[in-house]
C-alpha cells in the first residue's frame, strides 16, 4: 500500500441504507430481515424479527454529528443523516478536511442485530451487511476498512461468516458486541473455536457496545435517563468484556489474537488492569489459570480506545503503552467529534507518544502497513 497511516480513526461508523437488507439479503430471508420503519407521527423504529426497537426519537441521532456545535439537530430523520455515512465519496471529503488518513468502519443500525433469534436469519443478515459494507469500502480500498459483522448467536455460523468475510471480501477485522449472546459471555468455552479461526486468519476483533437493543446491558436497570444509561452500560459492558478476554483466559489461550475495546472511553483501563493484576498476584484470590500477568497480556495483544476529549490521556498513555491506544471520531453519530486529531494534538503529548496514539496503535491493531 502507498497510503500513509499516520492518523487513523479506529472506530468510525456507516449509516446503513434502510433498504440494505432487502437488497443484499438472500431472497428467502427478505420478509423477515431488519427494517427501519417510519410511523405516521414521524417517529422511527427498527424492526428486528417480531419486536421493534424504539429510541423514543428518530434514528437521525446516528447521523447528526455536529449537533453539539449547532450544525443540525439530533431529531433529524434518519435519511437526513450525514451524507458520508451512506456514501463513501462525501465521507472521504470529510476525512480529508479532518486530516484523517484511514477509517475502520463499524455499524449503526447493525449494532442492534445481535438480538436476532433465528440463527439462519442472523447469519443471512450479517452476510448482507458485510457485502454492502465491502461495496462501500471498495471505492477507497486504501482508506476505508470494514469490520465484518459476525453472528455469534451460532458459533458455526460465526465461523462461516468470518471465513467468508476474510477470503471473499478481504476484511481484516470483525465486530462483536460485548453483551452476552444467547446467555453466553465472550469467554464461554463454546467460543474458543471462533477464536482459533480468528487467530489463524490474523483478524482484529473489535468489541463495540451499542445502545440497549434487547441483549443484556449491565446497569441499565438502575437508571432512568438516556445519559445515565448510556454512560453506565457502555463502560460496564466493555469492562466486563475486557475481564472476559483477559482475566478469563481468552487472550492467554490465543496469544496472537488482537482485541480492541471500543466506544466506552479509555481512562478506566488503567485501574482495571491494575485490579486484575492484584487478583492474579494474590495467591488467595487467583483461580484464573493465567500464565502471565493480566497487564502483560493487555500490552501484548489488547487495545483501548480513548475519546479525543479525555484529559487523562496524556497522563495514562505511556503507562498503558501508546501503541495499545486507539482513538475514534465516532463519525457520523450525534456524539461524534469534529477536529478529533487536533483535539488530541492539543493535549501536548511528546511527539513519539503522540505519533503512536494518532496512528501507531491502529496500525498495529488492524495490521495497516
C-alpha positions in Angstrom: 0.0 0.0 0.0 1.2 3.5 -0.8 -1.1 5.2 1.7 0.4 6.6 4.9 -1.4 5.7 8.1 -0.2 8.4 10.5 -3.7 9.4 11.6 -6.3 6.6 11.8 -9.8 6.7 13.0 -10.1 3.3 14.7 -13.9 3.4 15.2 -15.9 5.2 12.6 -19.4 4.3 11.6 -21.5 4.0 8.4 -25.2 4.6 8.1 -27.0 1.6 6.6 -29.4 2.5 3.8 -32.9 1.4 5.0 -33.2 -0.9 2.0 -29.8 -2.5 2.7 -31.1 -5.8 4.0 -33.9 -6.1 1.5 -31.5 -5.6 -1.4 -28.5 -7.6 -0.2 -30.0 -10.5 1.8 -30.9 -13.9 0.3 -34.4 -13.7 -1.0 -35.8 -16.4 1.3 -35.0 -14.2 4.3 -36.3 -10.9 2.8 -39.7 -10.9 4.5 -38.1 -11.2 8.0 -35.0 -9.1 7.5 -34.3 -5.9 9.7 -36.3 -2.9 8.6 -36.3 0.8 9.5 -39.9 1.9 9.7 -41.3 5.5 9.7 -44.6 5.8 11.6 -47.4 8.2 10.8 -46.3 10.6 13.5 -42.8 10.8 12.0 -41.1 8.6 14.7 -38.9 5.8 13.6 -38.5 2.2 14.8 -36.1 -0.5 13.8 -37.9 -3.8 13.4 -35.9 -6.9 14.2 -38.0 -10.1 13.7 -41.0 -9.8 15.9 -40.0 -6.8 18.0 -39.5 -3.1 17.3 -36.6 -1.1 18.8 -37.9 2.4 19.6 -35.4 5.0 20.8 -38.2 7.5 21.6 -37.0 9.8 18.9 -35.9 9.5 15.3 -32.9 7.4 14.5 -31.3 10.5 13.0 -29.1 10.8 16.0 -27.0 8.1 14.4 -26.1 10.6 11.6 -26.3 14.0 13.3 -22.6 14.7 14.0 -22.2 18.4 14.7 -25.2 18.7 16.8 -23.1 19.9 19.8 -21.8 22.6 17.6 -25.2 23.6 16.5 -24.8 22.4 12.9 -28.0 20.4 13.0 -30.5 18.7 15.3 -30.3 15.2 16.7 -34.0 14.9 15.9 -33.5 14.9 12.1 -34.9 11.9 10.2 -32.5 9.1 9.7 -32.2 9.7 5.9 -31.1 13.3 6.6 -28.1 12.0 8.4 -24.5 12.9 7.4 -24.2 12.0 3.7 -20.8 10.4 4.3 -22.4 7.8 6.4 -24.3 6.5 3.4 -21.8 7.3 0.6 -18.0 6.9 0.7 -17.3 9.9 -1.6 -18.5 12.6 0.8 -17.0 10.7 3.6 -13.6 10.9 2.1 -14.1 14.7 1.7 -14.9 14.9 5.4 -11.8 12.8 6.3 -9.6 15.0 4.1 -10.9 18.0 5.9 -10.0 16.4 9.2 -6.6 15.2 8.1 -7.5 11.5 8.7 -5.7 9.0 6.5 -7.9 6.0 7.1 -11.0 4.9 9.0 -12.2 1.5 10.2 -15.9 1.2 9.9 -18.5 -0.2 12.3 -22.3 -0.5 12.1 -25.0 1.9 13.2 -28.4 0.1 12.8 -26.4 -3.1 12.7 -25.3 -2.5 16.3 -28.7 -3.9 17.3 -28.6 -7.1 15.1 -27.3 -9.3 18.0 -30.9 -9.8 19.1 -32.0 -11.7 16.0 -33.0 -15.1 17.5 -33.3 -17.3 14.4 -29.7 -18.2 13.7 -30.1 -18.7 10.0 -31.7 -15.2 9.7 -29.0 -13.7 11.9 -26.3 -15.2 9.6 -28.1 -14.0 6.5 -28.4 -10.5 7.9 -24.7 -10.4 8.7 -23.8 -11.7 5.2 -26.0 -9.0 3.6 -24.5 -6.2 5.8 -20.9 -7.4 5.1 -21.5 -7.5 1.3 -22.9 -3.9 1.4 -20.0 -2.7 3.5 -17.5 -4.2 1.2 -19.1 -2.3 -1.7 -19.0 0.9 0.4 -15.2 0.4 1.1 -14.1 -0.6 -2.4 -14.3 3.0 -3.7 -11.3 3.8 -1.5 -9.6 0.5 -0.6 -6.5 2.0 0.9 -8.5 4.4 3.2 -11.8 2.7 4.2 -11.7 -0.7 6.0 -14.7 -2.6 7.2 -15.2 -4.6 10.4 -17.3 -7.6 9.5 -20.4 -8.3 11.4 -20.3 -11.8 12.9 -23.5 -13.7 14.0 -22.3 -15.0 17.4 -25.8 -16.4 18.0 -24.2 -19.6 16.5 -20.5 -20.4 16.6 -20.8 -22.4 13.5 -22.4 -19.6 11.6 -19.9 -17.1 13.1 -17.0 -19.1 11.8 -18.6 -19.4 8.3 -19.1 -15.7 8.1 -15.6 -14.9 9.4 -14.1 -17.1 6.7 -16.3 -15.6 4.0 -15.5 -12.0 5.2 -11.8 -12.6 5.1 -11.4 -14.8 2.0 -14.2 -13.3 -0.2 -14.5 -9.7 1.0 -11.0 -9.0 2.1 -11.9 -7.8 5.6 -9.1 -7.6 8.3 -11.4 -7.0 11.3 -14.6 -8.3 12.8 -17.2 -6.7 15.1 -18.8 -8.2 18.1 -21.0 -6.8 20.9 -19.7 -7.2 24.5 -23.1 -8.3 25.7 -23.9 -12.0 26.1 -25.3 -13.7 23.0 -28.0 -16.2 24.0 -26.7 -16.2 27.5 -23.1 -16.8 26.6 -20.4 -14.3 27.6 -17.4 -13.8 25.4 -15.3 -16.1 27.5 -17.7 -19.0 27.1 -15.8 -22.2 26.1 -18.1 -22.6 23.0 -16.5 -19.6 21.5 -13.0 -21.0 21.5 -13.5 -22.5 18.1 -14.2 -19.0 16.7 -11.2 -17.5 18.5 -9.0 -20.2 17.0 -10.1 -19.5 13.4 -9.8 -15.7 14.0 -6.2 -16.2 15.2 -5.4 -18.3 12.3 -6.8 -15.7 9.9 -5.0 -12.9 11.7 -8.0 -10.6 12.1 -8.6 -7.8 14.6 -11.5 -8.3 17.0 -13.3 -5.1 17.7 -15.6 -5.3 20.7 -18.1 -2.5 20.4 -21.1 -1.7 22.6 -24.3 -0.1 21.4 -27.4 1.2 22.9 -30.0 -1.0 24.6 -31.2 -3.4 21.9 -32.6 -6.4 23.8 -29.3 -8.0 24.6 -28.5 -7.8 28.4 -27.0 -4.4 29.4 -25.2 -4.0 32.7 -26.5 -1.3 34.9 -29.5 -0.1 32.9 -32.0 -1.4 35.4 -30.7 1.2 37.9 -31.2 4.3 35.9 -33.9 6.2 34.0 -32.3 8.8 31.8 -30.7 8.2 28.4 -27.5 9.9 29.5 -27.1 7.8 32.7 -27.9 4.6 31.0 -25.6 5.3 28.0 -22.8 6.4 30.4 -23.1 3.3 32.6 -23.9 0.5 30.3 -21.3 1.3 27.6 -18.5 1.4 30.1 -19.6 -1.6 32.3 -20.2 -3.8 29.3 -16.7 -3.1 27.8 -15.1 -3.5 31.3 -16.8 -6.9 31.5 -15.7 -7.8 28.0 -12.1 -6.9 29.0 -12.4 -9.2 32.0 -13.7 -11.9 29.8 -10.9 -11.6 27.3 -8.0 -11.0 29.7 -8.9 -12.3 33.2 -10.9 -15.3 31.9 -8.1 -16.5 29.7 -9.2 -16.0 26.1 -6.2 -13.9 25.2 -3.9 -16.1 27.2 -5.1 -19.2 25.2 -4.9 -17.3 21.9 -1.8 -15.1 22.3 -1.6 -13.9 18.7 -5.2 -12.7 18.5 -5.7 -8.9 18.9 -8.7 -7.5 20.8 -9.9 -3.8 20.8 -12.2 -2.4 23.4 -14.2 0.4 21.8 -16.9 3.0 22.4 -16.5 3.3 26.2 -13.7 5.8 26.8 -10.3 4.5 27.9 -9.2 6.0 31.2 -10.7 3.3 33.3 -8.4 0.7 31.7 -5.5 1.6 33.9 -7.4 0.8 37.2 -8.9 -2.2 35.6 -5.7 -3.9 34.6 -4.2 -3.0 38.0 -7.1 -4.6 39.7 -6.8 -7.7 37.5 -3.1 -7.9 38.3 -3.9 -7.6 42.0 -6.2 -10.7 41.8 -3.6 -12.5 39.8 -0.7 -11.9 42.2 -2.7 -12.7 45.4 -2.5 -16.4 45.8 -5.6 -16.4 47.9 -7.7 -15.0 45.1 -6.1 -16.3 41.9 -8.1 -19.1 40.4 -7.7 -17.7 36.9 -5.3 -20.2 35.5 -3.5 -17.5 33.6 0.1 -18.0 32.7 1.2 -14.3 33.0 0.1 -11.0 34.5 -3.1 -9.5 33.0 -1.2 -6.3 32.4 1.4 -8.1 30.3 -1.4 -9.8 28.3 -3.0 -6.4 27.7 0.2 -4.9 26.4 0.9 -7.9 24.2 -2.4 -8.0 22.3 -5.1 -5.7 23.6 -6.1 -2.1 22.7 -8.2 0.5 24.3 -10.0 3.4 22.5 -9.9 6.8 24.1 -12.2 9.7 23.2 -10.4 12.8 22.0 -11.7 14.9 24.9 -10.3 12.6 27.7 -8.0 14.8 29.6 -6.3 11.9 31.3 -4.9 10.5 28.0 -1.5 12.4 28.2 -1.1 11.1 31.8 -2.0 7.5 31.0 -0.7 6.9 27.5 2.8 5.8 28.5 1.6 3.7 31.4 -0.8 1.7 29.2 1.6 1.7 26.3 1.0 4.3 23.5 1.0 1.5 20.9 -2.0 0.0 22.7 -4.1 3.1 22.4 -6.7 3.9 19.8 -9.0 6.9 19.3 -12.2 7.4 17.4 -14.3 10.1 15.8 -17.5 8.1 16.2 -18.5 9.8 12.9 -21.3 10.4 12.0 -23.1 9.7 15.3 -24.5 12.5 17.4 -21.7 12.0 20.0 -19.1 12.0 17.3 -16.2 14.5 17.1 -15.1 17.0 14.5 -11.5 18.1 14.8 -10.6 14.9 16.7 -6.9 14.8 15.6 -6.4 18.4 16.6 -8.0 17.8 20.0 -5.5 15.0 20.6 -2.6 17.1 19.3 -3.5 20.0 21.6 -3.2 17.7 24.6 0.6 18.3 24.5 1.9 14.8 24.5 5.6 14.1 23.5 6.0 13.7 19.7 6.8 10.0 19.9 3.8 9.2 22.2 1.6 11.4 20.0 2.6 9.6 16.9 1.8 6.2 18.5 -1.6 7.4 19.7 -2.6 9.0 16.4 -1.7 6.1 14.2 0.7 3.6 15.7 -1.8 1.8 17.8 -4.3 1.5 15.0 -1.6 0.3 12.5 -0.7 -2.4 15.0 -4.2 -3.5 15.8 -5.6 -3.5 12.3 -2.3 -4.5 10.6 -2.2 -1.5 8.4 1.1 -1.3 6.5 
